[in-house]
Amino acid sequence: MLIVQDVLISDDVIEQEFICNLSACKGACCWQGDYGAPVTAVEEKTITDILDVIKPNLSIESQKLLQEKGAFDNFAEENWRGTQLHDDGSCVFMTFDEGGIAQCGIEKTQKTGAIDFPKPLSCHLYPIRLIKQEPASFEAWNYDSWDICSPACDLGKKESVPVYKFLKAAIIRYKGKQFYEELEQAAEHMSQGKKE
């Protein structure tokens, strides 16, 4: 385990290797699973405020689901609030690109410049999962191993890219550049120590 600022980080975040391989998995994390992507209260409000801008980039089925059930749901089993799911388990914000690869409709909208918000942090940081304990402000980062991501693990090993380096932009978005630099230094120190 590493401690960087106020975060306890699992060794797997440093040692496991990972690069999303969308050509292999086709973005399966957007349609597989039993729960919607976790969102914070701030993210829920942000997405709600820009929903009318996002909707045109979503399928007719997703627009209908948004109208009927809203964009978010409670997932009591996991004790989180997350994005709404279709009956087949796909996220209400899922779209497909011209190559048939699933992508986030929020991110697709952001790339046009119409909004600033890229996508929920839980998606941006995957395969890191955050655990927060209030009111102690304790936070832990764990690596989430999912069989649908085996192509990402294979590609990460081939390119020798650890999880935290693959997620550099997401980590900086969440915690800032200084945090990432401290994490990188701690990870290099830890790796060096294991080699000696």
C-alpha positions in Angstrom: 0.0 0.0 0.0 1.0 3.6 -0.7 -0.2 6.7 1.0 -0.2 9.8 -1.1 -1.6 12.9 0.6 -5.0 11.8 2.0 -5.3 8.6 -0.2 -4.5 5.0 0.5 -3.5 3.4 -2.8 -3.5 -0.4 -3.4 -0.3 -1.9 -4.7 -2.3 -3.2 -7.7 -2.8 0.4 -8.9 1.0 0.5 -9.3 1.8 -3.0 -10.3 -1.0 -4.1 -12.6 -0.7 -3.1 -16.2 -3.7 -1.8 -18.2 -4.5 0.1 -21.5 -8.2 0.1 -22.7 -8.3 -2.0 -25.8 -11.6 -0.8 -27.3 -11.0 -2.6 -30.6 -11.1 -5.9 -28.7 -13.7 -5.3 -26.0 -15.9 -2.9 -28.0 -16.5 -0.8 -24.8 -18.3 -3.7 -23.0 -18.1 -1.9 -19.6 -20.8 0.5 -21.0 -23.3 -2.4 -21.4 -22.3 -5.1 -19.0 -22.8 -5.1 -15.3 -25.6 -4.9 -12.8 -25.2 -1.3 -11.7 -25.0 2.1 -13.2 -21.8 4.1 -13.1 -21.5 5.7 -9.6 -22.0 9.5 -9.5 -21.5 12.1 -6.8 -24.2 14.6 -5.9 -22.2 17.3 -7.7 -21.9 15.2 -10.8 -25.6 14.3 -10.8 -26.5 18.0 -10.6 -24.0 18.9 -13.4 -25.3 16.2 -15.7 -28.9 17.1 -15.0 -28.2 20.8 -15.8 -26.7 19.8 -19.2 -29.0 16.9 -20.0 -30.8 18.8 -22.8 -27.5 19.3 -24.6 -26.5 15.7 -24.3 -29.9 14.1 -25.3 -29.5 14.7 -29.1 -26.3 12.5 -29.0 -28.2 9.6 -27.5 -30.4 6.9 -29.0 -34.1 7.3 -29.2 -34.4 4.4 -26.7 -32.2 6.3 -24.3 -34.1 9.5 -24.7 -37.3 7.6 -24.0 -35.8 6.0 -20.9 -34.6 9.4 -19.6 -38.2 10.7 -20.1 -39.7 7.8 -18.2 -37.2 7.0 -15.4 -34.7 9.9 -15.3 -31.0 9.8 -15.7 -30.1 8.2 -12.3 -31.2 5.4 -10.0 -30.4 4.1 -6.5 -28.4 0.9 -6.4 -29.0 -0.2 -2.8 -26.9 -3.4 -3.1 -23.8 -1.3 -3.7 -25.0 1.7 -1.7 -24.5 4.2 -4.5 -26.4 6.4 -6.8 -25.6 5.8 -10.4 -26.5 6.3 -14.1 -29.8 4.8 -15.2 -29.7 1.4 -17.0 -31.8 -0.1 -19.8 -33.3 -3.5 -19.1 -30.4 -5.2 -20.9 -27.9 -3.6 -18.5 -26.6 -0.9 -20.9 -26.0 2.6 -19.6 -28.6 5.2 -20.6 -25.7 7.4 -21.8 -24.2 4.7 -24.0 -23.8 5.4 -27.7 -21.9 3.7 -30.5 -19.3 5.2 -32.8 -19.1 4.5 -36.5 -17.0 1.4 -35.8 -19.6 -0.1 -33.5 -17.6 0.6 -30.4 -19.6 1.8 -27.3 -18.8 5.3 -26.1 -20.2 7.7 -23.6 -22.8 10.1 -24.9 -21.7 12.7 -22.3 -18.1 12.4 -23.5 -19.2 12.5 -27.1 -21.0 15.8 -26.4 -18.0 17.2 -24.6 -15.8 16.5 -27.5 -18.0 18.7 -29.7 -17.2 21.6 -27.3 -20.9 22.0 -26.3 -20.2 21.1 -22.7 -17.2 21.1 -20.4 -18.0 18.0 -18.3 -16.4 14.8 -19.8 -18.1 11.9 -18.1 -18.6 10.6 -14.5 -15.3 10.3 -12.6 -16.0 6.7 -11.8 -15.9 5.9 -15.5 -12.9 8.1 -16.2 -10.9 6.5 -13.4 -11.8 2.9 -14.2 -10.3 0.3 -13.3 -9.6 2.3 -10.1 -12.5 2.2 -7.7 -12.8 4.7 -4.9 -13.9 4.0 -1.4 -14.6 7.0 0.8 -15.2 6.9 4.6 -16.9 10.0 6.0 -16.5 12.0 8.2 -12.9 10.9 8.6 -12.1 12.0 5.0 -10.5 8.6 4.5 -10.2 7.5 0.8 -8.8 4.3 -0.7 -8.1 3.4 -4.3 -8.4 -0.2 -5.3 -7.9 -1.9 -8.6 -11.0 -3.6 -9.9 -10.3 -6.8 -11.9 -13.1 -7.6 -14.4 -12.8 -10.4 -16.9 -14.2 -8.2 -19.8 -11.0 -6.1 -19.3 -8.6 -9.0 -20.0 -7.7 -7.4 -23.5 -6.8 -4.2 -21.6 -4.6 -6.2 -19.2 -2.9 -8.0 -22.2 -2.2 -4.7 -24.0 -1.0 -3.0 -20.8 1.5 -5.8 -20.3 2.6 -5.7 -23.9 3.3 -1.9 -23.6 4.4 -2.0 -19.9 1.9 0.6 -18.8 0.8 0.5 -15.2 -2.8 1.4 -14.2 -1.9 4.7 -12.7 0.1 5.9 -15.8 -2.8 4.9 -18.1 -5.1 7.0 -15.9 -2.8 10.0 -15.7 -5.3 12.5 -17.2 -8.2 11.2 -15.0 -6.1 11.3 -11.8 -5.0 14.9 -12.6 -8.6 15.8 -13.3 -9.6 14.4 -9.9 -6.7 15.2 -7.6 -4.4 17.7 -9.5 -1.0 17.6 -11.1 0.9 17.8 -7.8 -0.9 14.7 -6.5 -0.1 12.8 -9.7 3.6 13.7 -9.5 3.7 12.6 -5.8 2.0 9.3 -6.8 4.5 8.8 -9.6 7.5 9.4 -7.4 6.1 7.0 -4.7 5.4 4.4 -7.3 8.9 4.6 -8.8 10.4 4.4 -5.3 8.2 1.4 -4.5 9.2 -0.4 -7.7 12.9 0.4 -7.2 12.7 -1.1 -3.7 11.2 -4.3 -4.9 14.0 -4.7 -7.5 16.7 -4.4 -4.8 
